[in-house]
Amino acid sequence: MHFFSQLPKNILVAIVLVGGVFFIMYAQPPVTICQSVKDSFVKSQKGFLYIRKEANSFKKESLYQKLYKLCKSRKSPGSCYQLFYNTKSLLLSLNSDGISCIPTIPKLKGFLQNNIKLMAEIAWGPAPPSSKGPKFSWLQESDFYLFCNLLGTYKKALGEEQKNHLINQTLIALPGYEVVDALKARQLSLFSINCNKY
């Protein structure tokens, strides 16, 4: 204590300020861009991708989970409309900073994977498309745009290698995949569309 009383006041003030800065940084580290994007994104998706916690609410599923199950079980335009609409809105809420932060945002990687797989399943149908060319079931241009947007976002966030791994996983899981070779399956699937158009 005697040491501090002998120091000049300006040096003592500097020591206190530096100590205060270190304490603040240690107690509450600076917020990163991804932390800020994540917080904003999670807040904007409460009620769709994330469950909104309310008093006396016992919800165990998010709206996304309900819409996904409905679309997956029925695979019709009417049963998938709301899921596709909300998915477009979610993708719009991710700005360029958000794409690079996808690996840090909870549930988002799985969301992208599930929707890419689901759209590929819908287009493929219950059996492989005929050898004449790809078939896309009831999917339309706006759905192709959504699919390409999902696939492009996934690639930007996780890289080409992860995208190709997801495509291979998806193709192998399609009904009747074993009766066509891998290259033919890709050419007949939704993955064959030219996303440069969208």
C-alpha positions as CSV (number, residue, x, y, z in Angstrom):
1,M,0.0,0.0,0.0
2,H,2.9,2.3,0.8
3,F,4.2,1.7,-2.8
4,F,1.0,3.2,-4.4
5,S,1.1,6.3,-2.1
6,Q,4.6,7.2,-3.4
7,L,3.6,6.9,-7.1
8,P,2.8,10.1,-9.0
9,K,-0.9,10.6,-9.5
10,N,-0.8,10.4,-13.3
11,I,1.0,7.0,-13.2
12,L,-1.5,5.8,-10.5
13,V,-4.4,6.9,-12.8
14,A,-2.8,5.1,-15.7
15,I,-2.4,1.8,-13.7
16,V,-6.1,2.1,-12.5
17,L,-7.3,2.6,-16.1
18,V,-5.3,-0.2,-17.6
19,G,-6.4,-2.5,-14.7
20,G,-10.0,-1.5,-15.4
21,V,-9.8,-2.2,-19.1
22,F,-8.3,-5.7,-18.4
23,F,-11.0,-6.4,-15.9
24,I,-13.8,-5.4,-18.3
25,M,-12.3,-7.5,-21.1
26,Y,-11.9,-10.5,-18.8
27,A,-15.4,-10.1,-17.3
28,Q,-17.2,-9.5,-20.5
29,P,-15.2,-10.3,-23.7
30,P,-15.9,-8.2,-26.8
31,V,-18.8,-9.4,-29.0
32,T,-17.7,-10.9,-32.3
33,I,-19.5,-10.4,-35.6
34,C,-20.7,-14.0,-35.6
35,Q,-22.0,-13.6,-32.0
36,S,-24.0,-10.5,-33.0
37,V,-25.3,-12.2,-36.2
38,K,-26.3,-15.3,-34.2
39,D,-28.1,-13.3,-31.5
40,S,-30.0,-11.3,-34.1
41,F,-30.8,-14.3,-36.3
42,V,-32.1,-16.4,-33.3
43,K,-34.3,-13.5,-32.2
44,S,-35.7,-13.1,-35.7
45,Q,-36.5,-16.8,-36.1
46,K,-38.3,-17.3,-32.7
47,G,-41.6,-18.8,-33.6
48,F,-40.3,-20.6,-36.7
49,L,-36.9,-22.3,-36.4
50,Y,-36.8,-21.9,-32.6
51,I,-39.5,-22.4,-30.0
52,R,-40.9,-19.2,-28.5
53,K,-40.8,-19.7,-24.7
54,E,-43.9,-18.4,-23.2
55,A,-45.5,-18.8,-19.8
56,N,-47.7,-21.9,-19.5
57,S,-46.5,-23.1,-22.9
58,F,-45.5,-26.8,-23.3
59,K,-44.5,-26.7,-26.9
60,K,-42.0,-29.3,-27.7
61,E,-41.8,-28.7,-31.5
62,S,-41.0,-25.5,-33.4
63,L,-43.2,-24.4,-36.2
64,Y,-40.5,-25.5,-38.6
65,Q,-40.5,-29.1,-37.2
66,K,-44.3,-29.3,-37.7
67,L,-44.2,-27.9,-41.2
68,Y,-41.3,-30.1,-42.2
69,K,-43.1,-33.2,-40.9
70,L,-46.3,-32.2,-42.8
71,C,-44.4,-31.6,-46.0
72,K,-42.3,-34.8,-45.7
73,S,-45.4,-37.0,-45.0
74,R,-47.6,-35.6,-47.8
75,K,-45.2,-34.2,-50.3
76,S,-47.8,-32.1,-52.0
77,P,-47.8,-28.4,-53.0
78,G,-50.4,-27.5,-50.4
79,S,-48.6,-29.3,-47.6
80,C,-45.2,-27.8,-48.4
81,Y,-46.2,-24.3,-49.3
82,Q,-45.9,-22.8,-45.8
83,L,-42.5,-24.5,-45.2
84,F,-41.1,-23.2,-48.5
85,Y,-42.5,-19.7,-47.9
86,N,-40.9,-19.6,-44.4
87,T,-37.7,-21.1,-45.7
88,K,-37.4,-18.2,-48.2
89,S,-37.9,-15.7,-45.5
90,L,-35.3,-17.3,-43.3
91,L,-32.7,-17.3,-46.1
92,L,-33.5,-13.6,-46.7
93,S,-32.7,-12.8,-43.1
94,L,-29.2,-14.2,-43.5
95,N,-27.1,-11.4,-44.9
96,S,-23.6,-11.9,-46.3
97,D,-22.1,-11.9,-42.7
98,G,-24.6,-14.4,-41.6
99,I,-23.6,-17.0,-44.2
100,S,-20.1,-17.2,-42.9
101,C,-21.5,-17.6,-39.4
102,I,-23.8,-20.5,-40.2
103,P,-21.6,-23.1,-38.4
104,T,-22.0,-21.1,-35.2
105,I,-25.8,-20.7,-35.4
106,P,-27.6,-23.5,-33.6
107,K,-29.9,-25.7,-35.8
108,L,-29.2,-23.8,-39.0
109,K,-26.8,-26.4,-40.6
110,G,-29.4,-29.2,-40.0
111,F,-32.2,-26.9,-41.3
112,L,-30.3,-26.4,-44.6
113,Q,-29.5,-30.1,-44.9
114,N,-33.0,-31.3,-44.1
115,N,-34.6,-29.0,-46.7
116,I,-32.1,-29.8,-49.4
117,K,-32.8,-33.5,-48.9
118,L,-36.6,-33.1,-48.7
119,M,-36.7,-31.1,-52.0
120,A,-34.6,-33.8,-53.7
121,E,-36.9,-36.5,-52.4
122,I,-40.0,-34.7,-53.6
123,A,-38.5,-34.2,-57.1
124,W,-37.3,-37.8,-57.3
125,G,-40.6,-39.4,-56.2
126,P,-41.3,-42.9,-55.0
127,A,-39.1,-44.5,-57.7
128,P,-36.2,-43.4,-59.9
129,P,-37.2,-41.0,-62.7
130,S,-37.3,-42.6,-66.2
131,S,-34.1,-42.7,-68.2
132,K,-35.5,-40.0,-70.6
133,G,-34.4,-37.3,-68.2
134,P,-34.9,-35.8,-64.8
135,K,-38.3,-35.3,-63.4
136,F,-39.2,-32.7,-60.8
137,S,-42.6,-33.9,-59.6
138,W,-44.7,-30.8,-58.9
139,L,-41.8,-28.4,-58.2
140,Q,-41.8,-25.2,-60.2
141,E,-39.3,-22.4,-61.1
142,S,-39.8,-20.7,-57.7
143,D,-39.0,-24.0,-56.0
144,F,-35.9,-24.5,-58.1
145,Y,-34.8,-21.0,-57.0
146,L,-35.3,-21.9,-53.4
147,F,-33.4,-25.2,-53.8
148,C,-30.5,-23.5,-55.5
149,N,-30.5,-20.8,-52.8
150,L,-30.4,-23.5,-50.1
151,L,-27.6,-25.4,-51.9
152,G,-25.6,-22.2,-52.6
153,T,-25.9,-21.0,-49.0
154,Y,-24.8,-24.4,-47.7
155,K,-21.8,-24.3,-50.1
156,K,-20.8,-20.8,-49.1
157,A,-21.0,-21.6,-45.4
158,L,-19.4,-25.1,-45.3
159,G,-17.5,-25.5,-48.5
160,E,-17.6,-27.5,-51.7
161,E,-16.5,-30.7,-50.1
162,Q,-19.3,-30.7,-47.5
163,K,-21.8,-29.8,-50.2
164,N,-20.7,-32.8,-52.3
165,H,-20.8,-35.1,-49.3
166,L,-24.4,-33.9,-48.6
167,I,-25.4,-34.5,-52.3
168,N,-23.9,-38.1,-52.1
169,Q,-25.7,-38.8,-48.8
170,T,-29.0,-37.6,-50.3
171,L,-28.7,-39.6,-53.5
172,I,-27.9,-42.8,-51.7
173,A,-31.1,-42.4,-49.5
174,L,-33.4,-41.9,-52.5
175,P,-35.8,-44.8,-53.3
176,G,-34.5,-47.1,-56.0
177,Y,-31.0,-45.5,-56.0
178,E,-29.4,-48.9,-56.1
179,V,-30.8,-49.7,-59.6
180,V,-29.1,-46.7,-61.2
181,D,-25.4,-45.8,-61.1
182,A,-24.3,-42.7,-59.1
183,L,-23.6,-40.5,-62.1
184,K,-27.0,-41.3,-63.7
185,A,-28.8,-40.8,-60.3
186,R,-27.2,-37.3,-60.1
187,Q,-28.3,-36.5,-63.7
188,L,-31.9,-37.6,-63.0
189,S,-32.2,-35.8,-59.6
190,L,-32.9,-32.2,-58.7
191,F,-29.1,-31.8,-58.3
192,S,-28.9,-31.7,-62.1
193,I,-30.6,-28.3,-62.5
194,N,-28.4,-25.5,-63.6
195,C,-28.3,-23.2,-60.5
196,N,-26.5,-20.5,-62.5
197,K,-30.0,-19.6,-63.9
198,Y,-31.3,-18.9,-60.5
